[in-house]
Amino acid sequence: MTSEDEVNRKYKVIFIRISIVGLLVMAFLGYGVYWAFYDMNRLPTGSYLTEVKSPDGKYTLKAYITNGGATTSYSIRGELVFNKEENKSKNIYWNYRENSANITWTDNETVVINGHTLKVPGGKYDFRQQ
């Protein structure tokens, strides 16, 4: 191997290492932005409004109103509770500029919250992602 080949190999190794570190930093920052601004598990608790059970009693949807302070409007948070399973409850609805919750179950796995239709347990509505 010539000294020129050794230098090129050294630069290639340095480039690969810098690229890997850069990608890891970007991935970490991307996850941090998601966690800080879009994770539905970090929503404010709010004050209890109402709750409605599904027709088969498998789920309960609880609605909470949150006050964002003097500079923002009220928001509604919908929390799905699993009645017959040992699953942790989860947030499935978050909408801004609402101060009431109109909840209707159309069947055992479909709920309408203030005009937004969701299939439970997988569906969710978050105004920040619309």
N, C-alpha and C positions, 0 to 999 in steps of 0.2 A: 504494500500500500504506500502510496506517495503521501507526502505531507499535505498536498492539496486535497486529496481524498479524505484525509483525517479531519481537516478543517471543515469540509463540506458535511461530513458525518456529524461533527460536533454541532454545527449550526442547525442541522436537521433535528437532532435530539433536543436542542434548546427550543426550537420552534414548536415541536410536538408538546413539550412540557408546558410552555406558555399557553398554547391553545387549550390544553386540558384544564389548566387552572382558570383560564378565562371563561370556558364553558361552565365550569362548576360555580364560579362567582355569578354568572348570569342566571343560572338555574336557581341558585339560592335567593337572589334578588327577586326573580319572578315569583317564586313561592311566597316570599315575604310580602309582596304587593297583594297577591291573592289572599293570603291570610289576614292582612290588615284591612282590606277594603271589600272583599267579596265573600268571605267565609260566612255562611248562614249560622254557624254555631256560635258566632261572636256577637250576635244581635243583642241589643239591650232588652232586659226582661220586660219592663212595662207594667201596666196595671191591668188586672183581670177584667175582661169585658163579658164574655159569654163562652159557653161550650155546647157542642151538639154531638151526640153519638151517632155512629153509622147505623143503618137499619138492622144489621146483624149483630151490633154491639161489639164488633171486633176493634173498632177505632173510635177515638174521641178527638174532635178538633176543638182546641181551646184557642180563643182569640184574646189578644192583649193589645192595649193601646200604649204607645210610647210617645213621650213628649221630648222633642229634641232641643228644647230651650227656646229662648227669645227669638232666635234668628231662623229657626226651621219649623216646619209644620208637623202635625201629628202623623204618626205612622201606625199601621196595623201589622202585628206579627201573629201568624197562625202556627200553632204547635200541634203536631200529630202525636197522640198518645196511643200506644199499643195496649189494649185492655187484656187480651188473652195471651199475650206473649211477654217474655221477660226482656224485650228490647227497650232500649233507652228512647225516650221521646225525642222527636226531631222537628226542627223548624222547616215548614214547607211553604210558607207564605210570608212575604214582606213587601208591603206597598206603602208608598209615600203619599202624603196629602189625603189621608182618609182618617175619619174619626169614629167610624162605626163599622161593624162587621155583620154582613148578611150572609149566613152560612146555610146551605141547602145540600143535602145528600141526594143525588139522583139515583144512585144504586149503592151496593155494598162497598164499591171501590172507586166511586167518582163523587167528588165534592165540588160545589161551586161556591167560591168566596168572592163576594162583591163583583160578580160577573166573570171571574177567572175560573175556568174549569180545570181541575187537577185530578189525575189518576193516582190513587194512593196504593202503596206506600212510596212509589218512586218519583212521582211528579212533584214539581215545585215551581213557585213563581217568585221572582226577585226583580223588583223594578230596576235595579242597578244593572241588570244584564239584558234588558229589553231594548 
